[in-house]
Amino acid sequence: VFAVSDTSAMASFTEAERGHQIVIEGIKDIYRNTVRPIEAATKFDIFHSNMLTDAEFDAAPMVLLVGPYSVGKTSFIKYILGRGFPGERIGPEPTTDRFMAVMYGDQDKTVPGNALTVAP
């Protein structure tokens, strides 16, 4: 059992948003009280990765789709978005020979993947 730390901030959330926030706070609580002490005791951060911060739990998730051509990766993204997106190409033979990041924004645009890899 855990308590949400700032209930006043949650007052303006919808029912679904409150439920989402409660789940995220519960995951943070489990990490802080159960997983993080084990990571600290085994010095996990030295050998693998740094300990997680609250910001990492609050951030939007990232999903990577990888697979052979023509198995439905683009169609899956279109289904999740509920519409097409810039740069999408669907065909019977390989149509995407580079990677693409689909992100939320105020307007649709494309940025070449190689530009994203060197962006600060």
Secondary structure in CASP SS format (residue, H / E / C, confidence):
PFRMAT SS
TARGET T0000
AUTHOR 0000-0000-0000
METHOD secondary structure of the structure
MODEL  1
V C 1.00
F C 1.00
A C 1.00
V C 1.00
S C 1.00
D C 1.00
T H 1.00
S H 1.00
A H 1.00
M H 1.00
A C 1.00
S C 1.00
F C 1.00
T C 1.00
E H 1.00
A H 1.00
E H 1.00
R H 1.00
G H 1.00
H H 1.00
Q H 1.00
I H 1.00
V H 1.00
I H 1.00
E H 1.00
G H 1.00
I H 1.00
K H 1.00
D H 1.00
I H 1.00
Y H 1.00
R H 1.00
N H 1.00
T H 1.00
V H 1.00
R H 1.00
P H 1.00
I H 1.00
E H 1.00
A H 1.00
A H 1.00
T H 1.00
K C 1.00
F H 1.00
D H 1.00
I H 1.00
F H 1.00
H C 1.00
S C 1.00
N C 1.00
M C 1.00
L C 1.00
T C 1.00
D H 1.00
A H 1.00
E H 1.00
F H 1.00
D H 1.00
A C 1.00
A C 1.00
P C 1.00
M C 1.00
V C 1.00
L C 1.00
L C 1.00
V C 1.00
G C 1.00
P C 1.00
Y C 1.00
S C 1.00
V C 1.00
G C 1.00
K H 1.00
T H 1.00
S H 1.00
F H 1.00
I H 1.00
K H 1.00
Y H 1.00
I H 1.00
L H 1.00
G C 1.00
R C 1.00
G C 1.00
F C 1.00
P C 1.00
G C 1.00
E C 1.00
R C 1.00
I C 1.00
G C 1.00
P C 1.00
E C 1.00
P C 1.00
T C 1.00
T C 1.00
D C 1.00
R C 1.00
F C 1.00
M C 1.00
A C 1.00
V C 1.00
M C 1.00
Y C 1.00
G C 1.00
D C 1.00
Q C 1.00
D C 1.00
K C 1.00
T C 1.00
V C 1.00
P C 1.00
G H 1.00
N H 1.00
A H 1.00
L H 1.00
T H 1.00
V H 1.00
A C 1.00
P C 1.00
END
